[in-house]
Amino acid sequence: MECWSGPSSDYETAQAALLAAGITDGLPVIPPTADRVQRMLAAAGVDPAGTLGVLPPSYVDVTWQQVAINAVMAGCTPACLKIVGTAVGAMCADEFNLLGIATTTGSACPMIIVNGPAAAAAGMNAGANALGPGNLANASIGRAIGLVLRNVGGAIPGELDMATLGQPGKYSFCVAENEADSPWTPLHVDRGFDPGQGVVTVVGAAGSIEINDSSSSDPADLAQTYAGSMPAAGNTGPDGVVGGGEPVLLVPPEHATLFHRGGCGKPQVKALIHGRARLPLDWLGGPMRRSVGEQCHGLGRDWLPVGATPEDLLLVVCGGVGRKAAYVPSWSGPTRAVSRAID
C-alpha cells in the first residue's frame, strides 16, 4: 500500500476517489499523503521499513510505513501509532489465528485492550462509555486495525472476509483498562508484564453482551449473574466448550470493588464464574448436540463450560459509575489472546 498521491485539497473529490479505490471502511478518511505519513512516522520514532510480522490472510510482510498510512487514514495521533503497530504485530502470532478470524463466515474481529502508561499517553478512555463513541484514541486505534486488515492483510468483505453478518466491532473495538479504579492487578501484570510497561492484548472477539446487576451484594450472587449471561448455544466451539479461546469480562469498578470486599481476587472470581457458566446440552440442536455430546458424556457431564478452564477467562476492569458489565465471547474457532509490550 502506498501513500495517497491523488487529490486531497478538495474534500468531496478526495473522499470519492479514496472510496472508489477500495481502501476505506465506508466512512470518510484523512487522505494519507506522503507528508502526513512521514510526520506520523517521525513523531513516533519508528523505521518506516521495519517489519512487524507476516499478516494473514494475504501473508505479506507488514511494515511501519503501511501501518502509518492506515493510522493516518483512521485519524490517529502519533501517540496512537505504536499501539496500532504493536497490536498488528501481536495479531501476526500463529496462536491468535488471524487467518481464521479474518476469513470466517462468523462475526469475529480483533478486540484491542491497552494497559500501562501508553494508554494515558494516547489519551485513551477507560472510564464512562469506554466502548462507545467520543474518544479519539479508542476510536482511531480500533479503526486503524480494521483498515490494516483490509488494506494490507487483504481481508476485504466478500473477497477474503466472508462474514455472513459481521458486527460493529469490525469498525473499531478498542479499550483501555481502568487501572486507577481497580482493586486488582491489571491484565498485563496477570499476563507476566511489569506494571509500568505499556502492553497491548489482542483477543478474537465475537461481539459483546451487557451484564446488568445492580442488586447483588454477595460475590457468589454476582458471579451467578455473570455466568448466566455467558452460555450461548450458537457459539459452541469444536472442543466441547462455548467459544474457542479466552472470553473477556469487562468488569465495572463497582462490581470489582464488591468482589474485592467479599474477599475475592481475580482467581477466586474466575473460579466462581467458570463453575457456574454452563451450557446444557439440551440447549443445542440435535446434530450439534450429538457432535459434542459424546465428548461431554465421556467426561461425566451433560453440559459445556464457557472456556476450558477458569484461567481462560480474562477479567478487565473497565467503565465508569454504575453496575453495568459486559461479556465479550471469544470466537468459536481456535484462537488465543496475545499480549505484546509496546517498545
C-alpha positions in Angstrom: 0.0 0.0 0.0 1.4 3.4 -1.0 0.8 6.9 0.2 -2.0 8.8 -1.4 -0.9 11.0 -4.3 -4.3 11.8 -5.7 -6.5 14.9 -5.0 -6.5 15.9 -1.3 -7.3 19.6 -1.3 -10.9 19.2 -2.3 -12.7 17.2 0.4 -15.5 15.7 -1.7 -13.2 14.8 -4.6 -10.7 13.2 -2.3 -13.3 11.1 -0.4 -14.9 9.9 -3.6 -11.5 8.9 -5.0 -10.4 7.1 -1.9 -13.8 5.2 -1.7 -13.5 4.3 -5.3 -10.0 3.0 -4.8 -11.5 0.5 -2.2 -9.2 1.4 0.6 -11.7 2.9 3.1 -14.1 1.2 5.5 -17.0 3.2 4.1 -16.6 6.2 6.4 -14.7 9.3 5.4 -10.9 9.1 6.0 -8.0 11.5 6.1 -6.0 11.3 2.8 -2.7 9.6 3.7 -0.4 11.9 1.8 3.4 11.3 2.0 3.8 14.4 4.2 1.2 13.3 6.7 2.6 9.8 6.9 6.2 10.9 7.2 5.3 13.3 10.0 3.5 10.4 11.8 6.5 8.1 11.5 9.0 10.7 12.6 6.9 11.7 15.7 6.7 8.0 16.7 10.4 7.4 16.0 10.0 4.2 14.1 11.7 2.9 10.9 9.3 3.0 8.0 10.8 -0.1 6.5 10.8 -2.0 9.8 8.6 -5.1 9.7 6.1 -6.2 12.3 5.3 -9.7 11.0 3.6 -11.6 8.3 0.0 -10.6 8.2 -2.8 -13.1 7.2 -4.9 -13.7 5.2 -2.7 -12.4 2.4 0.5 -13.3 4.3 2.5 -10.3 3.4 5.2 -8.6 5.4 3.6 -5.6 7.1 5.8 -2.6 7.7 5.5 0.5 9.9 5.1 2.5 6.7 1.9 0.6 5.9 0.6 0.8 9.4 1.2 4.6 9.4 -0.7 5.0 6.2 -3.7 3.4 7.7 -3.3 5.1 11.0 -3.4 8.5 9.2 -6.5 7.5 7.4 -8.2 6.4 10.6 -7.4 9.8 12.3 -4.8 8.5 14.7 -2.4 10.8 16.5 1.3 9.9 16.6 0.9 8.7 20.2 -1.5 6.0 18.9 0.8 4.7 16.2 2.9 2.4 18.4 -0.2 0.9 19.9 -1.6 0.2 16.5 1.7 -1.3 15.3 2.1 -3.4 18.4 -1.4 -4.8 18.0 -0.7 -5.6 14.4 2.4 -7.5 15.4 0.5 -9.4 18.0 -2.1 -10.4 15.5 0.6 -12.0 13.3 1.2 -14.6 16.1 0.2 -18.1 15.0 -1.8 -18.8 18.2 -4.0 -15.8 17.5 -5.1 -17.4 14.2 -5.8 -14.2 12.3 -6.4 -16.3 9.2 -9.5 -17.8 10.8 -10.7 -14.6 12.4 -10.3 -12.5 9.3 -11.9 -15.0 6.8 -14.6 -16.8 8.9 -18.2 -16.6 7.9 -18.8 -15.8 11.6 -18.6 -12.3 13.2 -15.1 -12.5 14.7 -12.9 -9.5 14.9 -9.8 -8.4 16.9 -10.5 -6.7 20.2 -7.7 -4.5 21.4 -7.0 -4.0 25.2 -4.3 -1.5 26.2 -2.6 -1.4 29.6 0.0 0.8 31.2 1.2 4.3 30.6 0.8 4.1 26.8 -2.9 4.2 27.2 -2.9 7.5 29.1 -0.2 9.0 26.8 -2.5 8.3 23.9 -5.5 9.8 25.7 -7.5 6.6 25.8 -10.8 6.3 27.6 -11.0 3.5 30.3 -14.0 5.0 32.1 -17.5 6.0 31.3 -18.7 4.9 27.8 -15.3 3.3 27.2 -16.7 1.1 24.4 -18.7 3.9 23.0 -18.1 6.9 20.8 -16.4 10.2 21.7 -12.8 9.3 22.4 -10.3 9.9 19.5 -7.7 7.4 20.6 -10.1 4.4 21.3 -11.9 5.0 18.1 -9.0 5.7 15.8 -6.8 2.8 17.1 -9.5 0.3 16.6 -10.4 1.7 13.2 -6.8 1.7 12.1 -6.6 -2.0 12.9 -9.6 -2.7 10.7 -8.1 -0.7 7.8 -4.7 -2.5 8.1 -6.5 -5.9 8.0 -8.4 -4.7 4.9 -5.7 -2.8 3.0 -2.6 -4.8 3.9 -3.9 -8.2 5.1 -6.4 -8.4 2.2 -9.5 -9.1 4.4 -11.9 -7.3 2.1 -15.6 -8.1 2.7 -17.0 -10.5 0.1 -13.5 -11.5 -1.1 -11.4 -12.9 1.8 -13.5 -11.6 4.7 -16.5 -13.9 4.3 -18.5 -12.8 7.4 -22.2 -13.6 6.9 -23.3 -10.6 9.1 -20.3 -9.0 10.6 -20.5 -6.8 13.7 -19.9 -3.2 14.6 -16.6 -4.2 16.3 -15.2 -4.6 12.8 -15.1 -0.8 12.6 -13.4 -0.3 15.9 -13.1 -2.5 19.1 -10.5 -0.9 21.3 -10.4 -0.1 25.0 -8.0 0.6 27.9 -8.2 -1.0 31.3 -9.3 1.3 34.2 -6.3 0.5 36.3 -6.8 3.6 38.5 -10.2 2.4 39.9 -9.4 -1.3 40.1 -8.7 -3.1 43.3 -6.9 -5.9 41.4 -3.7 -6.3 39.4 -4.3 -5.2 35.7 -4.5 -7.6 32.8 -0.9 -7.1 31.6 0.5 -7.9 35.0 -1.7 -11.0 35.1 0.0 -12.0 31.8 3.5 -11.6 33.1 4.5 -8.0 32.3 5.7 -5.3 34.7 3.2 -2.8 36.0 5.0 0.2 34.3 5.1 -1.4 30.9 2.7 -0.4 28.1 1.1 -3.6 26.7 -1.4 -4.4 24.0 -3.5 -7.6 24.2 -5.5 -8.8 21.2 -8.5 -11.1 21.5 -10.5 -12.8 18.9 -13.9 -11.4 19.8 -17.4 -12.4 18.7 -19.4 -9.4 19.9 -20.5 -8.1 23.3 -23.3 -8.7 25.7 -24.4 -6.3 28.5 -24.5 -7.7 32.0 -26.8 -5.8 34.4 -26.7 -6.5 38.1 -27.4 -3.6 40.5 -28.9 -5.8 43.2 -26.3 -8.4 44.2 -24.3 -7.7 47.3 -22.6 -11.1 47.6 -19.7 -12.3 45.3 -21.5 -15.6 44.6 -24.7 -14.0 43.6 -22.9 -11.5 41.3 -20.9 -14.4 39.8 -24.1 -16.2 39.0 -25.4 -13.1 37.1 -22.2 -13.0 35.1 -22.3 -16.8 34.5 -25.9 -16.7 33.4 -25.1 -14.2 30.7 -22.3 -16.2 29.1 -23.7 -19.5 27.7 -24.6 -19.2 24.0 -25.7 -22.2 22.0 -24.6 -20.6 18.8 -21.1 -20.0 20.0 -20.2 -23.6 20.7 -16.7 -24.4 19.7 -15.2 -27.6 18.3 -13.6 -28.8 21.5 -16.6 -29.2 23.8 -16.5 -25.6 25.1 -18.5 -22.4 24.4 -16.2 -20.2 22.4 -12.8 -21.2 21.2 -10.4 -19.0 23.1 -10.3 -16.7 26.0 -13.6 -14.8 26.6 -13.4 -11.3 28.2 -15.4 -10.0 31.1 -15.3 -6.2 31.3 -16.0 -5.6 35.0 -17.0 -2.1 36.1 -15.2 -0.7 39.2 -18.2 -1.0 41.4 -18.5 -4.8 40.7 -14.8 -5.2 41.1 -15.0 -3.5 44.5 -17.9 -5.7 45.5 -15.9 -8.8 44.7 -12.8 -7.5 46.4 -14.6 -6.6 49.6 -16.1 -10.1 49.6 -12.6 -11.5 49.7 -12.3 -12.4 46.1 -9.3 -11.6 43.9 -9.3 -12.4 40.2 -8.5 -16.1 40.6 -11.5 -16.5 43.0 -13.8 -14.6 40.8 -12.8 -16.6 37.7 -13.4 -19.8 39.7 -16.8 -18.6 40.9 -17.9 -17.7 37.4 -16.4 -20.6 35.5 -18.0 -23.1 37.8 -21.5 -21.6 37.1 -21.2 -20.7 33.4 -22.6 -23.9 31.8 -24.4 -24.5 28.6 -26.8 -27.6 28.9 -26.5 -30.0 26.0 -30.3 -29.9 25.5 -30.0 -26.2 24.5 -28.3 -27.4 21.3 -30.0 -28.7 18.2 -29.9 -32.5 17.6 -26.9 -32.7 15.2 -24.8 -30.3 17.2 -25.8 -32.0 20.4 -24.7 -35.3 19.1 -21.4 -34.0 17.8 -20.3 -32.7 21.2 -22.4 -34.9 23.5 -20.1 -38.0 23.3 -17.2 -35.9 24.5 -19.2 -34.4 27.3 -20.6 -37.7 28.4 -17.1 -39.2 28.4 -16.2 -36.5 31.0 -19.3 -37.4 33.1 -21.3 -34.3 32.3 -24.2 -33.1 30.2 -23.1 -29.5 29.8 -20.4 -27.4 28.1 -18.2 -24.9 30.0 -17.6 -21.4 28.9 -13.8 -21.5 28.5 -11.9 -24.7 29.1 -10.6 -23.6 32.5 -11.1 -20.7 34.9 -7.8 -19.2 33.7 -9.2 -18.8 30.2 -11.5 -16.0 31.5 -9.9 -12.6 31.1 -11.1 -10.1 33.7 -10.6 -6.4 32.7 -11.8 -3.6 34.9 -13.4 -1.0 32.7 -16.0 1.7 32.7 -17.4 4.4 34.9 -20.1 4.8 37.5 -22.8 2.1 37.5 -23.1 -1.6 37.7 -23.2 -2.5 34.0 -20.6 -5.0 32.9 -20.0 -6.7 29.5 -19.2 -10.1 28.3 -17.1 -10.4 25.1 -17.4 -14.0 23.9 -14.4 -15.4 22.1 -14.7 -16.6 18.5 -15.7 -20.3 18.4 -12.7 -21.2 16.2 -9.3 -21.9 17.7 -7.7 -18.7 18.9 -5.7 -17.5 21.9 -5.2 -14.0 23.2 -1.7 -12.5 22.5 -0.1 -9.7 24.6 2.9 -7.7 23.4 4.9 -4.9 25.1 4.9 -1.5 23.3 8.6 -0.7 22.6 
